[in-house]
Amino acid sequence: MPDLGKIDREFFETHVRPRLGADRDDVRLGPTPGVDFGCLDIGGRAVAIATDPVSILPPLGFERAGRFALDVVLADVAVSGLSPSHLAVSFSLPPGMADDEFAAVWEGMHAEAADLGVSVVTGHTARYEGCSFPWVGGATALAVGNREDVIRPDGARPGDDLVVTNGPAVETTGLLTTLFPDRIDLDPDTLRTAQARLDEASCVRDAMTVAAAGPVTAMHDATEGGLHGAFVEMATGAGVRFEIERDRVPIRPGVAETCAALDIDPWTATASGSLVLTVDPEGTETVLAALSDRGTPAARVGRVTDGEGVHVDGEEITAPSVDASWAAYSELSTGSSTNPSST
């Protein structure tokens, strides 16, 4: 188990998979490495379920921080192809968090949930000693729909096209430049451009769009470990080979400059808001057109073939052992350097 970040596949297979409680016939999809959600079959209906920490970042402003936190939670069920529908949330708040600050967080979450058609059905809210920002609780999101509409992250098939939205390090770029604007060596125009990437660090609406456009065979949100991590998780889960051309992957303005200033590898840095899709070739142009109508940059970047592994420009890549953005975040947040870099 790594010192930081998600457990690896070996730890999961050794310690988690053998101990999953009772066996139930209604569990259609249980915990699986690289798969964002579980799935139940209830009365002939599919229920996708995902649980995530709730991360509140006060420098974003509490209302915006609430919207951002909710989008992260909802993303893992949105990639099921079903629209998020229900939410349970538990807050363990720092004692020093004021009532009006929490009210602003909750207003942001409520407004975003209402706009997406998500109902809050239960929860828990309290202050406790020992709690601190940004990790202030956890939430479980559900999406209810037809069984045949579920898209699994491990559903890639040889012959599919590979499509990527937004590209690498979108969340990393937007978040770090917004949280630490005075500590990153960028000119003012580039800084503003980079900060705008944070508005793209949500894939919920894009996931709903491509699911409707289809046919999408697999979908994954590129979070921890970035695009390289997402590619490896999807290919490994499906038992196929990904062949990717790096120059085809979209790069958003401000990403390259921010990652260079912080000595971050953009391909292995968290990229929430960027989707990796495998698509039946007959539907690729329809999916790309639907994303274009939303104003979301996307491109066909490669294909799925028989075999195994992920090959970028002919060279095999492996999953990163640690997210490339974390060292930079640590240095920026502790103020240990005037020109921080990844180590």
N, C-alpha and C positions, 0 to 999 in steps of 0.2 A: 504494500500500500504506500503510495507516495506521501511525502510530508505535507504537500499541499495539493488540492484539486481532487478530482474524481478518482475513485478506485479504478485499477486497470482490470482487463479481462481475466487475468490469472487469479487475482484476488477474488473477483466475483465468482468465478467457477469453483474456487476452493471453499470459500467461506459463506457465500450468499445463496447461490443456486440450490445447494442441498438443504437449505433451511428456509422454506417459503411458506410455512404454516400448512394449513389443510389443503388438500387437493379438492378443487371444486370444478364441476362440469361447466359452470358458466364463465370460467376464465378462458377467454379465447386467445389472449396474448398476455403472458406474464412478463416479469422483469427479464430484459435481454440487453446485453451490452450494445451501445450504439443505437438503441431504439428508444425514441423519446417518450413513448406512452405505453400504458397497458390497455387492454380492451376486454370488456365483458359482453356476453350475449345474454340479454335480458328480454325474454318474451319475443324473440325474433328481432329485437332492435340492438344495435351496437352502441356501447357506451365506452368512449375513449376517456382515459383518466391519466393525469400527470400531476406530480407534486414537485414543487420547487421552493427554495428559500425566498423570502421576501426581503429585498434589498432596497433600502431607502437612503438616498444620497442627498443630504440637506443642501449642498452647494447648488444643486439643480433648481432649488426652490421647491417647497414641499408639495405643491399641487402637481408640478411637472414630474417630480420624483415618484409620486403615486401612480401617474399614468405609465411612466417608464417601467416601474416594478410590475404592474399588472400585465403589460404587454409581454414581459419576459415569461411570466407564469403561463399565459394563455398560448404562447407560441408552441409549446410542446404538444398540446392537443390539436391546435390548428393544423399541424403538419400531418395529422391523421386523415385529412381530407374532409372531416366533419367540422361544422362551425361550432366554436365554443359556445356553451349554453348555460353552464352553472358553475358557481364558484363557492368554495369554503375557504376561509382565511383566518389564521390565528396570529395575533400580534403579541409579541413579548417586548414591550417598549422600554427604552431607557427611562429611569426615574426623572431625568431632567427634561424630557420632551414635554413641551407645553401643550395645553388643550387645543389652542388655536393652530398649532403646528400639525397635530394629528388630524384636526378637522380639515385642514388643507390637503393632507395626504389622502384622506378618505373622499374628499370632493373630487380629486383627480381620478381616483380609482372608480368612483361611482360614475362619473361622466363618461369615461372610456368604456366601462362595462355596459352602460345604457346604450351607447352608440353602436356597440358590437352585438347587442341583443343578449347579453350575459346577465343572469340573475344571481345575486348573492343569496345562498340558502342557509348558511350557518357559519358560525365563527366563534372567536374568543378574542377579547381585547383586555390587556392589563399591563401595568408597569411592574417591572421586577428589577431588583438589585442584580448587578452583574451583566445586564444587557446593554448593548451599545450599537451605534450605527457602524456599518450599514445593515448588518444582519439583525432584523427585528421580528422575525417570525417565519411562517411558512404558509403555503396556500396550495390547495388542490383544485384543479380545473377539470371540468367534464365537458364532453361534446357528445350529443346524442343524435343518432341518425340511422340510416339504412346500412345493413351489413355490407352490401355490395359496393358502397361508396367509400369504405375505409381504404386508405392508402398507407401501406406499411413502409417504413424506412429500409427494410431489407427486401423489397420487392423488385429490385433492378434485374433486368433480363438481358442476355446477350442480344444485340441488335438495337437496344434502346439508344436514344441520344442523351447526352449529358448537358444540362442547362444550369447556369449559375446566375443568380440575381445579385446586383450591387457589387459583389466582389469582396476582396480581402479587407480585414481590419476596419470595417466601417464603425462598429461599436467602439473599438479601441481608440480610433482617431477622434470620434466625436466626444467620447467620454473624457479622455485625458486632456484634451484641449479645453474642454468646458470646465473641468475641475481645477486645472492648474494652468490657467492662461498666462500667468506671469513667469512661469518656470520653463517654458518651452521656447526655444530659439526659432521663432517664425515671424515673418513680417506681418503687420496688422491685417492685410488683405487675405493672406494665406491662412492666418489664424481664424478669421471669420468663416472662411470657406470650410476649414476643417471642423469647426464647431457645428456647422450645419449638418454634418454627417450624423449627429446624434438623433436628428429627426427621422433618419432612415433605419435606425436600429430596432425596428419592429417589423416582423414578417407576417403578422396575423392576417392582415388584409390581403397581402400578396398570396399567402397560402390558400385563402378562401377563393381568390380569383383563379389560380391555376387549377385548383380542384374542380371548379365549375367548367373550365375550358377543356381540360384533359385531352386525351387520356394520359394521366401521370401514373407511373408504376411505382415510384418511390419518391419520398420527400424528406428532407432533413434540414434543420436549422443549424447553421455553422456557428456554434458557440465556443466553448472551451477547446483550445487546440486549433481554432481557426478552420480555414478551408482544407488544409492538409489533413487535419484530424477528421473532419466530416467526410472527406473522400475515402479515407481508410476505413472508417466505421461502416460506411454504406457498402463498400465493396466487400469487406470481410463478412458482414452480416448476410449478404446475398450470395456469397461464394462465387463472385465474378471478378473480372478484371476491368479496371477503368483506364482508358487511354485519353490523356488530356493534353491540349495545346495551351500552354501558359499565356501566349499572346492574345488568345481569344477571350480570356477572362476579363470582364469589365473592371476598371480601376476608378474609383470615385475621386473627384478633385479633393486635394488636401491629404489624401491617404499616404502617398509616397513621400511627401515632404515631412509629414509628422513622424512617420516611421523612421525616416532617415535621421531626423533631429534627435530621436530617442534611441537610435540603434536597435530598433525592433524589426524582426522578420515579419512582414505583414501576412505571410501565408500561414503562419502558425500562431497568430494572435486572434483573440476572440473576435468574432464577426457576427454577433447577433443581428438579425435583420437581413442576412444573406442566406438565401435558400440554395440548396443543391437538389436538383431534380433529375430523375430519369424519366424520359418521355418516349412513348411509342412514336417512331418517326412520322407517322401519319398525322400526329397532333402537334408536332413541334412548332410549326409556324403559327398555329392557332394559339398556343400557349404564349409564344413570344409576342404576338399581337395583343393579347389580353393584358399582358404586363406593360407593354408600351402604352396602351390606353390609360393605364393607371399612372404613367410617368415613371415606372420602375425600370432602370436599365437591366438588361438581361441578354445573354448570348448562349448559343450552342457552343460548348467548349471541348467536346470530345464525344466518345462513344463507349458503350459497354460491350465487352467481348467475352468469349469463353476464356477461362483461366483464373488467375488470382492476382491480387496486388493492385497497386495504383502506380501508373507510369505517367510522369509528366515530361513531355518532350523526350520520350524514350527512356528516361531514367526512373527507376523505382524509388518511391518515397515511403517513409514509415511515419507512423503517428508520432507527434512530438511528445516527449516525456513530461513537459511542463509548458504551459501557455506562455508565449513570448512576451506578452504585455505585463506579466506580473512583476518582474524585477523593476521595470520602469515605474509602475504604479507605486511600488514600495519606496523607491528612491524619491519620487516626486512627493509622496505623502509625508515622508519623514524629513524632507528638506535637507538631505545629506549632500547634495551637490547642486551647483548652479547650472550645470549642463548635464543632467542625468542621462545615463545610458543603461541598456540591458546588460546583464552580466551572465 
